[in-house]
Each structure stands twice: as structure tokens, then as C-alpha cells.
Amino acid sequence: MNHLYQGTPALWQKDFQADGIQITIGDRSDVIVYERRGKAGACMIVVLNLLPEQRDAFIVPVPHAGTYEIVLNTESARFGGTWTHLQRILRTRGQPERGQPDSVEVVLPAMGALLIKPLTERIRREDSLEVTQND
């Protein structure tokens, strides 16, 4: 878990700056969704389900169209949960949600959390690392 945190600058680079977080769903008593932002456009979407009920077909606002990856699901067997078949890759729906330009649909685990990041961001970072390694 610590490796995920340290390797995801969006979770810590702008801890003390107002633009380091944007709450996209904060008016519900059962679910909270926010976007953490780092430098150079890096982001991570955090989805928290506060009730002991799984949420099927839950709509999560996202900052742009494209492909996203669930990098952490607290119900994964890997983290002590019971799910063995997990959603990994999400494609946007082409529908704005709660002031964000697009959205994805997820299965939200009971009393659980998801960390979702743009897949295109990971590819861009790998490309820049390759350039850095060749220098």
C-alpha cells in the first residue's frame, strides 16, 4: 500500500494547495468521491462507500473522456477482501456527471474504496520514463 502511495504523486504532491483536491460527490451520506491532483496534470479518483451495501452500476464523475484503471479495490482478495474477479479497465460513458465532462460506471464494494486513475496518464508517464532512461 505504501508503494502505491509513494508511486502516485497525485496523492501527495499538492497536499497543502487548494487545487490538489476536488470533491465531486460530497452531498451524499453514503458515498464520497474526490479527485486528488498532482503536478503536470496527474490525478487519482478516490471513491469511498460508507455503507455495508455493494453499489452496482455506480456512476463516478471523471475529468476527461478515455480509459481508466482501478488500481486499488479494498474488496480485492489481495487486500484481505473476498472478491477474486475484479473490474480493472473502465471506459468512459460519454455522459457528463456532476459538473465533470464524463463518467465511468463501477461496482462499488460495501464499506470499501476504489482508487481510479486515467490509463492514458500511466502510458504518458512510462513514455517519459523511457525518454529519461535513454538520456
C-alpha positions as CSV (number, residue, x, y, z in Angstrom):
1,M,0.0,0.0,0.0
2,N,2.9,2.4,0.8
3,H,4.4,1.7,-2.6
4,L,1.1,2.7,-4.3
5,Y,1.0,5.9,-2.2
6,Q,4.6,6.9,-2.9
7,G,4.4,6.0,-6.6
8,T,1.3,8.1,-7.1
9,P,2.3,11.8,-6.9
10,A,-1.3,12.9,-7.3
11,L,-2.0,11.6,-3.8
12,W,0.6,13.8,-2.1
13,Q,2.3,16.4,-4.4
14,K,-0.3,19.1,-3.7
15,D,-1.4,18.2,-0.1
16,F,-1.3,21.8,1.0
17,Q,-2.7,23.5,-2.1
18,A,-6.4,24.2,-2.8
19,D,-6.2,22.8,-6.3
20,G,-4.8,19.5,-5.0
21,I,-8.3,18.2,-4.4
22,Q,-11.7,18.5,-5.9
23,I,-14.7,16.9,-4.3
24,T,-17.1,15.7,-7.0
25,I,-19.6,13.9,-4.8
26,G,-19.8,15.2,-1.3
27,D,-23.5,15.7,-0.7
28,R,-24.5,12.1,0.0
29,S,-24.3,10.4,3.3
30,D,-23.3,7.0,1.8
31,V,-20.6,7.8,-0.8
32,I,-17.8,10.3,-1.2
33,V,-15.9,10.9,-4.4
34,Y,-13.0,13.2,-4.8
35,E,-10.1,13.8,-7.3
36,R,-6.6,14.2,-6.0
37,R,-4.3,16.2,-8.3
38,G,-0.6,16.3,-8.6
39,K,1.7,18.4,-10.8
40,A,1.7,18.1,-14.6
41,G,-2.0,17.0,-14.7
42,A,-1.6,13.8,-12.7
43,C,-4.8,12.7,-11.0
44,M,-6.3,9.9,-8.9
45,I,-10.0,9.5,-8.3
46,V,-11.0,8.2,-4.8
47,V,-14.4,6.6,-4.3
48,L,-15.5,5.7,-0.8
49,N,-18.6,3.7,0.1
50,L,-19.5,4.3,3.7
51,L,-22.4,1.7,3.9
52,P,-22.3,-2.1,4.2
53,E,-24.0,-2.4,0.9
54,Q,-22.4,-3.1,-2.5
55,R,-23.4,-0.4,-5.1
56,D,-23.8,-1.9,-8.6
57,A,-23.7,0.4,-11.6
58,F,-22.5,3.4,-9.5
59,I,-21.6,6.4,-11.7
60,V,-18.3,8.2,-10.9
61,P,-17.6,11.6,-12.4
62,V,-14.2,11.8,-14.2
63,P,-12.2,14.8,-15.5
64,H,-12.0,13.7,-19.2
65,A,-13.0,11.0,-21.7
66,G,-10.9,8.0,-22.1
67,T,-9.8,4.8,-20.4
68,Y,-9.3,4.5,-16.7
69,E,-7.9,1.8,-14.5
70,I,-8.9,0.7,-11.0
71,V,-5.5,0.5,-9.2
72,L,-6.9,-0.4,-5.8
73,N,-10.1,-2.1,-4.7
74,T,-10.3,-2.7,-1.0
75,E,-12.5,-5.8,-1.5
76,S,-9.8,-7.5,-3.5
77,A,-8.6,-10.7,-2.0
78,R,-5.1,-9.2,-2.3
79,F,-6.0,-6.7,0.3
80,G,-8.0,-9.1,2.6
81,G,-11.3,-8.8,0.8
82,T,-13.4,-11.5,-0.7
83,W,-13.6,-10.6,-4.4
84,T,-11.5,-12.6,-6.8
85,H,-12.9,-11.3,-10.1
86,L,-12.5,-7.5,-10.3
87,Q,-13.1,-4.7,-12.7
88,R,-9.8,-3.3,-13.9
89,I,-10.3,-1.3,-17.0
90,L,-13.1,1.3,-17.3
91,R,-14.2,3.2,-20.4
92,T,-16.0,6.5,-20.1
93,R,-19.7,6.6,-20.9
94,G,-19.7,9.8,-22.9
95,Q,-22.0,11.4,-20.4
96,P,-21.1,14.3,-18.1
97,E,-21.8,13.8,-14.4
98,R,-21.9,16.3,-11.5
99,G,-20.1,19.1,-13.4
100,Q,-17.4,16.8,-14.7
101,P,-17.1,16.2,-18.5
102,D,-17.5,12.5,-18.4
103,S,-18.2,9.5,-16.1
104,V,-17.5,5.8,-15.6
105,E,-19.6,3.0,-14.2
106,V,-18.2,0.9,-11.4
107,V,-19.2,-1.8,-8.9
108,L,-18.5,-0.2,-5.6
109,P,-17.7,-2.6,-2.7
110,A,-19.6,-2.4,0.6
111,M,-17.7,-0.4,3.2
112,G,-14.9,-0.1,0.6
113,A,-12.8,2.1,-1.5
114,L,-11.6,2.3,-5.1
115,L,-8.7,4.3,-6.5
116,I,-9.1,5.0,-10.1
117,K,-6.6,6.7,-12.4
118,P,-6.5,7.6,-16.1
119,L,-4.8,4.9,-18.0
120,T,-3.5,7.4,-20.6
121,E,-1.7,9.1,-17.8
122,R,0.2,5.9,-17.0
123,I,1.2,5.5,-20.6
124,R,2.4,9.1,-20.8
125,R,4.5,8.6,-17.6
126,E,6.0,5.4,-19.0
127,D,6.9,7.2,-22.2
128,S,8.6,10.0,-20.3
129,L,10.5,7.5,-18.2
130,E,11.7,5.8,-21.3
131,V,13.0,9.1,-22.7
132,T,14.7,9.8,-19.3
133,Q,16.4,6.4,-19.3
134,N,17.7,6.8,-22.8
135,D,19.3,10.2,-22.0
